[in-house]
Amino acid sequence: YYLSCSPSVIAENLDAILLDGMEPPQTFTPKATAPTLLLQDSKRVLQPARFGLIPPGVKSPPKPLLNNARVETLAEKWPWKLVLQQRCVLPMSTFVEYSYWGDPAGHQISFAPRDQSLLLAAGLFNFWKSRGDAKQLTMTLLMRPAGEYVLEHGHHRQPLFVKRDGIDDWISDQTLPWAKLKALLHRIVAEPELTHKLGPAMKPGWQKR
């Protein structure tokens, strides 16, 4: 995904405290360091996190990378069920998916809100500590079945976005059972009106994926 504004602008936009170590606006792919909004001492904090969750109890980053958490199985599957109470928001300007059907099939597609507002994706985080090292903040995106617009343009999944007035409820450090978390997501999920741009062509053989 991409960010078209600086972390300082995002922090001001989200009424958050900006911590040091932030990268300038850029493309965020797995293993990159991305601005992540979470709650610390009852205050919103925007700080850098590794894109790709490193779960509790592991000695090294897992393979494959844990950068997409299916919302349908959060309460059932490792490692998502271990970090359900560690919730964050990932600001983004656009997100990218591969198109497998329709007119744009065979290309990357960049989706953005039509009103150019900031997209607020739900995520989960963990402060991972390897032996002898300082703690590292890591995170993953929550992924949901695609909405109508993304589905029409060739992809079956997309990030789960939350409403602006649902941020505090989502990043709250309150321990909630899965039934209440599921109800919360249904209440705060956002359905932004999207537009798209055609990106680079996919590699030959994409039809077999």
Secondary structure by P-SEA (a helix, b strand, c coil): ccccccaaaaaaaacbbbbccccccccccccbbbbbbbbcccbbbbbbbbcccccccccccccccccccccccccccccccccccbbbbbbbcbbbbbbcccccccbbbbbbbccccbbbbbbcccccccccccbbbbbbbbbccccaaaaaaccccccccccccccccccccccccaaaaaaaaaaccccccbbbbbccccccccccc
